[in-house]
Amino acid sequence: MIFKPMAIALVHHPVLDRRGDVVTSAVTNLDIHDLARLATTYNLSRYYLVTPAAEQQLLASRIIGHWQKGAGASYNPDRCQALDCLQVVNSFDDALADWRSLVGSEGLAMLTGASHQEGVDYPQAQNLAAERPLLLVFGTGHGLAPELYAPERPCLAPVRAGQYNHLSVRTAAAIMLDRLIGEQGDVLPLF
């Protein structure tokens, strides 16, 4: 199946903590390069790292700089290449606006969340991805804040493999992208 261009966003704000309060979660080194490598593996056009916290943006910039311009660039050229798709943005709205500036107004944000048991199944999501450029949105902490969920933003069905449903966001993203794109899928580049 051939899919329109696709991107992912990893949201660090607004997300929920274990008590259900809206917070800003910390950016980690693994968030940066693991999801960039995942996005590059599946030929995604962008990976948006979403955080409004200036110190977290600075941390991300330092880590990215190490792997793209510093000693890490020559030590691990594959990681350097993977980070080319990464863009740090202040908000989900900024990520969606940038995505739509690249793909047009048909760009569709599809949210994810383990607590949203009802959602678009993978065959339906594949059909949507073949018709419209998708921005697949993942939340850190204990998931995306309720304010991000809206009728115009479908939610992808969560990973279900048994009763336990507490995967890391990196693991869930990898499983979901593989179920969505799979070995036979081909994601078109932006240009």
Residue pairs with C-beta under 8 A, 6 or more apart in sequence:
1 126
1 130
1 184
1 185
1 186
2 130
2 185
2 186
2 188
3 126
3 129
3 130
3 134
3 181
3 185
3 186
3 187
3 188
4 103
4 129
4 130
4 131
4 132
4 133
4 134
4 187
4 188
5 44
5 45
5 102
5 103
5 133
5 187
5 188
5 189
5 190
6 42
6 44
6 45
6 129
6 133
6 134
6 135
6 136
6 181
6 187
7 39
7 44
7 45
7 46
7 47
7 48
7 99
7 133
7 134
7 135
7 136
8 35
8 38
8 39
8 44
8 46
8 47
8 48
8 135
8 136
8 137
8 138
8 173
8 177
9 47
9 48
9 49
9 50
9 92
9 95
9 96
9 109
9 135
9 136
9 137
9 138
10 31
10 35
10 47
10 48
10 49
10 50
10 138
10 139
10 140
10 169
10 173
11 50
11 92
11 137
11 138
11 139
11 140
11 144
11 148
12 24
12 25
12 26
12 27
12 31
12 49
12 50
12 51
12 53
12 56
12 140
12 141
13 23
13 24
13 25
13 50
13 51
13 52
13 53
13 91
14 22
14 23
14 24
14 144
14 145
14 147
14 148
15 22
15 23
15 24
15 25
15 139
15 140
15 141
15 142
15 143
15 144
15 145
16 22
16 23
16 139
16 141
16 142
16 143
16 144
16 145
17 23
17 25
17 141
17 142
18 142
20 142
22 145
22 147
23 141
24 51
24 52
24 53
24 56
25 140
25 141
26 56
27 49
27 51
27 56
27 59
27 60
29 63
30 170
31 49
31 140
31 169
31 170
32 49
32 60
32 63
32 64
32 83
32 86
33 63
33 67
33 79
33 82
33 83
34 170
35 47
35 49
35 170
35 173
36 47
36 79
36 82
36 83
36 85
36 86
37 78
37 79
37 82
38 170
38 173
38 174
38 177
39 46
39 47
39 82
39 85
39 86
40 81
40 82
40 84
40 85
42 177
42 181
42 185
42 187
43 186
43 187
43 189
44 85
44 177
44 187
45 85
45 102
45 189
45 190
46 85
46 86
46 87
46 98
46 99
46 102
46 135
47 85
47 86
47 87
48 87
48 88
48 89
48 95
48 98
48 99
48 135
49 60
49 86
49 87
49 88
49 89
50 89
50 90
50 91
50 92
50 94
50 95
51 57
51 60
51 88
51 90
52 90
52 91
57 88
57 90
60 88
61 88
64 83
64 86
64 88
66 72
67 73
67 76
67 79
67 80
67 83
68 80
68 83
68 84
72 79
72 80
73 80
87 95
87 98
89 95
89 98
92 109
92 137
92 148
95 135
95 137
96 107
96 109
96 135
99 107
99 109
99 133
99 135
100 107
102 133
102 190
103 133
103 190
104 133
106 132
106 133
107 132
107 133
107 134
107 135
108 128
108 132
108 133
108 134
108 135
108 153
108 154
109 134
109 135
109 137
109 153
110 120
110 125
110 128
110 134
110 135
110 136
110 137
110 153
110 154
110 155
110 156
111 137
111 144
111 148
111 149
111 153
111 154
111 155
111 156
112 136
112 137
112 138
112 139
112 144
112 155
112 156
112 158
112 172
112 173
112 176
113 139
113 143
113 144
113 149
113 155
113 158
114 143
114 158
114 159
114 165
114 166
114 167
114 172
115 143
115 158
116 149
116 155
116 157
116 158
117 157
117 158
118 155
118 157
119 154
119 155
119 156
119 157
119 158
120 128
120 154
120 155
120 156
120 157
121 157
122 156
122 157
122 179
122 180
125 134
125 156
125 180
126 180
126 185
128 134
128 154
129 180
129 181
136 156
136 173
136 176
136 177
136 180
137 144
137 148
137 153
138 144
138 169
138 172
138 173
139 145
139 148
139 169
140 169
149 155
156 176
156 180
158 165
158 172
159 165
159 167
159 172
159 175
159 176
159 179
167 175
181 187
